[in-house]
Amino acid sequence: MSMSLSVDEAGRALADPAAYADDARLHAALALLRREAPVHRVESPGYNPFWAITRHADVMEVERDNTLFVNAPRPLLTTAEFDAIRREQRATGRELRTLVHMDDPQHRVVRAIGADWFRPKAMRALEPRVRELARRYVDRMVEHGGACDFVTQIGVHYPLYVILSLLGLPESDFPRMLKLTQELFGGADEELRRGAGVQEQIATLMDFFAYFRALTESRRATPTDDLASAIANARVDGEPLSDVDTASYYVIIATAGHDTTSATIAGGLHALIDHPDQLDRLRDDPGLLPAAAEEMIRWVTPVKGFMRTATADTHIAGVPIAEGESVLLSYPSANRDEDVFADPFRFDVGRDPNRHLAFGFGVHFCLGAALARMETRAFFAELLPRLDSIELAGDPELSATTFVGGLKHLPIRYTLT
């Protein structure tokens, strides 16, 4: 397949949501770029130009230097139309400003607000609850009578339950949060999105903002001991966070905090079905679970890329990048880099070392990485001892996206005790 692909076509795949719904096509394009043009300027209709960074070492170099390469004003790969709306929102103070959108020193201060909730001590306290929820969702597989769409019936609900419980949201609001998340990340997917236009994506954000504005007011009036209260009542330089910054903080935790993990668990299960030797190996040696969880995270790479903008003229791998130009860090590509991973297209539950970049690197390293790892391990620790057999019962389907995504359907048949 890569025989027929030009470097320019390969580059444009990075800006094509449909490419991320087709693993073979995406990885053929990325392998070509790593080999022939690891720092490649992409000009794709409907997008402002950017440089695609596809090698592990170069992605690391950009992430390490967070003063030369900053997140603002273009932290994500969005269309030129969306970029223009964002500029307009920024001017009027209505722009979504999550940790992803911020740079130091502000990033450091705001990140610290939620950091304690994801430290090892907090994770140890949360672990029994996570294990209990893992058991509940494996039991639910039994209730489905030996066949289900793993993503829609199991996979999306378990991490959603964990993170929204941590935030302290009422269970009755969970379905609404799930739908809004899927609309937010699935803006390019015909099945998941609210509508085709940019205005529908903005409307989804406004719904989030309205919900979280009410939550902020309630937690400021009557604080509780949950993460939502910690965010609502946080002070930066003696002042509470603005409405937009508070809502933005909730949005990233209430969306990225589960969508990425459900993608990992579903994609990890799919990989085990496709590689029965690895499934047997993991069942025979549960001690491999921590390594297997890392391999699932590398294999799926739920976050497809972040953008950085150069604050001065510079070079990456000898290619000149001008001040003000943007680079796209391709995590799926870095995580299949032949220079870093032995046999990168082999799913290996014992892979060690595994220097994947699925959580990013440097100051923007994923805040919830420890929780994602724990949830993934807990789910498979619960499932594997009870699993007699499992197979696909239809075609798995990936979501169309250029930002966050994974399987949206995984029809399976299984026998569980």
C-alpha positions in Angstrom: 0.0 0.0 0.0 2.8 2.5 0.9 4.1 1.9 -2.7 1.4 4.1 -4.1 1.6 6.8 -1.4 3.6 10.0 -2.0 5.1 11.9 0.9 2.7 14.7 0.4 -0.3 12.3 0.5 1.2 10.7 3.6 1.4 14.1 5.3 -2.2 15.0 4.4 -3.4 11.8 6.1 -2.5 13.4 9.4 -5.2 16.1 8.8 -7.8 13.5 7.6 -10.1 12.2 10.4 -10.9 9.2 8.2 -7.3 8.1 8.1 -7.4 7.5 11.9 -10.4 5.2 11.4 -8.2 3.0 9.1 -5.2 1.7 11.0 -3.4 0.2 8.0 -3.7 3.4 6.0 -2.6 5.6 8.9 0.4 3.5 9.7 1.5 3.1 6.1 1.5 6.9 5.9 3.4 7.4 9.2 6.0 4.8 8.4 6.7 6.5 5.0 7.1 9.9 6.7 9.4 8.5 9.4 11.6 7.0 6.7 11.6 9.7 4.1 10.5 13.0 5.6 10.4 12.9 9.4 9.9 16.7 9.6 7.4 17.3 6.8 5.5 20.5 5.9 1.8 19.6 5.4 -0.5 21.8 3.4 -4.0 20.3 3.5 -7.2 21.9 2.2 -9.2 23.5 5.0 -6.2 23.6 7.5 -3.5 26.2 8.2 -0.1 24.7 7.3 1.9 22.8 9.9 5.0 20.6 10.2 4.5 16.9 10.9 7.0 15.5 13.4 6.9 11.7 13.2 10.0 10.3 14.9 10.2 9.5 18.6 13.5 11.5 19.2 12.2 14.6 17.5 8.8 14.6 19.4 10.8 14.3 22.6 13.1 17.2 21.7 10.1 19.5 21.0 8.4 18.4 24.3 11.5 19.0 26.3 11.9 22.6 25.2 8.6 24.2 26.4 9.8 27.7 26.0 11.0 27.4 22.4 7.8 25.3 21.5 4.7 26.6 23.2 1.1 25.3 23.3 -0.6 28.7 22.5 -2.1 29.7 20.2 -2.6 26.4 18.4 -2.5 23.5 20.8 -4.6 21.1 18.7 -4.9 20.3 15.0 -8.2 22.0 14.1 -9.5 23.4 10.8 -8.7 26.9 9.7 -12.4 27.8 10.3 -12.2 26.5 13.9 -8.8 28.3 14.4 -10.5 31.6 13.3 -13.4 31.1 15.7 -10.9 30.4 18.5 -9.1 33.7 17.8 -12.5 35.5 18.1 -13.3 33.7 21.3 -9.9 34.5 22.7 -10.4 38.2 22.1 -13.7 38.1 24.0 -12.5 35.9 26.8 -14.8 33.0 26.0 -12.1 30.5 24.8 -11.8 27.0 26.3 -8.5 27.2 28.3 -7.6 23.8 29.6 -4.1 22.7 30.7 -3.6 21.7 27.1 -4.0 25.3 26.0 -1.8 26.9 28.7 2.0 27.5 28.9 4.2 28.2 32.0 4.1 30.0 34.4 0.3 29.8 34.3 0.2 26.1 33.3 2.3 25.1 36.3 0.1 27.0 38.8 -3.2 25.7 37.4 -2.0 22.1 37.0 -1.0 22.0 40.7 -4.7 22.5 41.6 -5.6 19.0 40.5 -2.2 17.3 40.9 -2.7 16.0 44.4 -5.8 14.0 43.3 -3.6 12.0 41.0 -0.5 11.4 43.1 0.4 7.8 44.3 -1.1 8.3 47.7 -4.5 9.3 46.2 -4.3 6.4 43.7 -3.7 3.9 46.5 -6.8 5.2 48.3 -8.8 5.0 45.1 -7.6 1.5 44.1 -10.2 -0.6 46.0 -13.0 1.5 44.4 -11.5 1.0 40.9 -11.2 -2.7 41.5 -14.8 -2.9 42.6 -15.9 -1.0 39.5 -13.8 -3.3 37.3 -15.5 -6.3 38.8 -19.0 -4.7 38.3 -18.3 -4.2 34.6 -16.9 -7.7 34.1 -20.1 -9.0 35.8 -22.1 -6.9 33.4 -20.4 -8.8 30.5 -21.8 -12.0 32.1 -25.2 -10.4 32.2 -25.1 -9.7 28.5 -25.1 -13.4 28.0 -21.9 -14.1 26.1 -22.1 -11.4 23.4 -21.9 -7.6 23.4 -20.6 -4.5 21.7 -17.8 -4.2 24.2 -17.2 -0.4 23.6 -20.8 0.8 23.9 -22.0 -1.6 26.6 -18.9 -1.9 28.8 -15.8 -0.1 27.7 -17.0 3.5 27.8 -18.9 3.2 31.1 -16.2 1.9 33.4 -13.6 4.7 33.2 -16.5 7.3 33.0 -17.8 6.0 36.3 -14.3 6.2 37.9 -13.5 9.8 36.9 -17.0 11.2 37.4 -17.1 9.6 40.9 -13.8 11.3 41.6 -15.2 14.6 40.5 -18.2 14.0 42.6 -20.9 14.3 39.9 -24.3 12.5 40.5 -24.7 9.2 38.7 -27.9 10.6 37.0 -25.6 13.0 35.1 -23.2 10.3 33.7 -25.1 9.6 30.5 -25.2 13.3 29.7 -21.4 13.7 30.3 -20.7 10.7 28.1 -22.8 12.1 25.2 -21.2 15.5 25.5 -17.7 13.9 25.5 -18.4 11.9 22.4 -19.8 14.9 20.7 -16.7 17.0 21.7 -14.1 14.4 20.6 -16.2 12.9 17.8 -16.8 16.2 15.9 -15.4 14.6 12.8 -17.2 11.3 13.1 -20.6 11.1 11.4 -22.0 8.7 14.0 -20.7 10.5 17.1 -21.0 14.2 16.3 -23.9 16.4 17.0 -23.8 18.0 13.5 -21.4 18.6 10.7 -20.6 22.3 11.3 -18.2 24.1 13.5 -21.2 25.8 15.2 -22.4 22.4 16.5 -18.9 21.8 18.1 -19.1 25.2 19.8 -22.6 24.4 21.0 -21.3 21.2 22.6 -18.7 23.3 24.5 -21.3 25.8 25.6 -23.4 23.0 27.0 -20.4 21.8 29.0 -19.8 25.4 30.2 -23.4 25.8 31.3 -23.3 22.5 33.3 -20.0 23.3 35.0 -20.9 26.9 35.8 -23.8 25.5 37.9 -21.5 22.9 39.4 -19.0 25.6 40.4 -21.7 27.8 42.1 -22.9 24.8 44.0 -19.4 23.7 45.2 -18.5 27.2 46.2 -21.7 27.6 48.2 -21.4 24.1 49.9 -17.9 22.6 49.4 -17.6 18.8 49.6 -14.5 16.6 49.6 -14.4 15.8 45.9 -12.2 17.0 43.0 -15.0 19.4 41.8 -14.8 21.3 45.1 -11.0 21.4 44.9 -11.3 23.1 41.5 -14.2 25.4 42.4 -12.5 26.7 45.5 -8.9 26.8 44.2 -7.0 30.1 44.5 -4.3 31.5 42.1 -2.6 34.5 43.5 -5.4 34.8 46.1 -8.1 34.9 43.4 -10.5 32.1 42.4 -10.2 30.8 38.8 -12.4 32.7 36.3 -15.6 31.0 35.1 -14.0 30.0 31.8 -10.9 28.6 33.5 -12.9 26.7 36.1 -15.2 25.2 33.4 -12.2 24.4 31.2 -10.6 22.5 34.1 -13.7 20.4 34.6 -14.0 19.8 30.8 -10.6 18.3 30.5 -11.0 16.0 33.5 -14.6 15.0 32.7 -13.7 14.2 29.0 -10.0 13.2 28.6 -10.2 11.5 32.0 -12.3 8.6 30.6 -12.4 8.7 26.8 -8.7 7.9 26.5 -8.8 5.1 29.1 -11.9 3.4 27.5 -10.1 3.6 24.1 -7.1 1.8 25.7 -9.1 -0.9 27.4 -11.2 -1.7 24.2 -8.2 -1.5 21.9 -6.2 -3.6 24.4 -8.9 -6.3 24.4 -9.1 -6.2 20.6 -5.3 -6.7 20.5 -5.5 -9.7 22.8 -8.3 -11.3 20.6 -6.1 -10.7 17.5 -3.0 -12.1 19.2 -4.2 -15.2 21.1 -0.7 -16.2 21.9 -0.3 -13.0 23.9 -3.7 -13.6 25.6 -2.5 -17.0 26.7 0.8 -15.6 27.8 -0.9 -13.0 30.0 -3.4 -15.5 31.5 -0.5 -17.8 32.4 1.6 -15.0 33.9 -0.6 -12.3 35.6 2.7 -10.7 36.7 2.9 -9.4 33.1 -0.1 -7.1 33.6 1.8 -3.9 34.3 3.8 -4.4 31.1 0.7 -5.5 29.2 -1.1 -2.3 30.2 1.8 -0.2 28.9 1.8 -2.1 25.6 -2.0 -1.6 25.2 -1.5 2.1 25.8 1.3 2.2 23.2 -0.7 0.1 20.8 -3.8 2.2 20.9 -2.2 5.7 21.5 -5.6 7.3 22.2 -4.3 10.9 21.9 -3.3 11.2 18.3 -1.3 14.5 18.5 -0.8 17.9 20.1 0.5 21.0 18.4 3.3 23.4 19.4 4.3 26.8 17.9 7.9 27.9 17.6 8.7 31.1 19.5 11.9 31.7 17.6 13.6 30.5 14.3 15.0 27.0 15.0 15.7 23.5 13.4 14.3 20.1 14.0 16.4 17.3 12.6 18.2 19.8 10.4 14.9 21.2 9.0 14.5 24.9 9.5 11.3 25.9 11.4 10.5 29.6 11.4 9.2 31.6 14.4 5.4 31.4 14.5 5.2 28.1 12.5 3.3 25.2 14.1 4.4 21.6 14.5 2.2 18.5 15.0 3.6 15.9 17.4 2.4 12.5 16.0 2.2 10.1 19.0 0.9 7.1 17.0 4.0 7.5 14.8 6.5 8.0 17.7 5.0 4.9 19.3 5.8 2.8 16.2 9.3 4.2 15.6 11.6 1.4 14.4 14.6 3.2 16.0 13.1 2.9 19.5 10.8 -0.2 19.5 12.1 -3.6 18.5 9.5 -5.0 16.0 7.1 -2.0 16.7 4.1 -3.7 14.8 4.2 -6.7 17.1 1.8 -6.6 20.1 4.0 -7.9 23.0 2.5 -8.1 26.5 6.0 -8.4 28.0 7.6 -5.5 26.1 10.4 -4.1 28.1 11.6 -1.4 27.9 8.5 0.4 26.5 9.4 4.1 26.1 6.0 5.0 24.5 4.9 8.6 24.4 1.2 8.1 24.7 1.0 10.3 27.8 3.2 13.0 26.2 6.5 14.0 27.9 7.9 16.9 29.9 5.8 19.6 31.6 2.6 18.6 29.9 2.9 14.9 30.8 -0.6 13.5 31.3 -2.0 14.4 34.8 -4.1 11.2 35.0 -1.5 8.7 33.7 -1.3 6.8 37.0 -5.1 6.5 37.1 -5.3 5.3 33.5 -2.7 2.7 34.2 -4.5 1.5 37.3 -7.9 1.3 35.6 -6.4 -0.7 32.7 -4.6 -3.2 35.0 -7.6 -3.5 37.3 -10.0 -4.3 34.4 -7.8 -7.1 32.9 -6.9 -8.4 36.4 -10.7 -9.0 36.8 -11.5 -10.2 33.3 -8.7 -12.6 32.5 -9.0 -15.2 35.3 -12.7 -15.5 34.4 -12.4 -15.7 30.6 -12.7 -19.1 29.0 -12.9 -18.0 25.3 -13.4 -14.8 23.3 -13.6 -13.9 19.6 -14.8 -11.1 17.3 -18.5 -11.3 16.4 -18.3 -8.6 13.7 -16.1 -5.9 12.4 -14.5 -3.5 14.9 -14.9 0.1 14.0 -12.6 3.1 14.9 -13.8 6.6 15.2 -12.8 9.3 12.7 -10.8 12.0 14.5 -7.6 13.9 14.4 -7.3 14.3 18.2 -8.6 11.7 20.6 -10.2 8.4 19.7 -10.2 4.7 19.4 -12.7 1.9 18.8 -16.3 3.0 18.7 -17.6 -0.6 18.2 -16.1 -3.9 19.2 -18.6 -6.8 18.7 -17.5 -9.8 20.7 -18.6 -13.3 21.7 -17.2 -14.9 24.8 -17.6 -17.4 27.6 -17.0 -16.1 31.1 -17.3 -17.7 34.6 
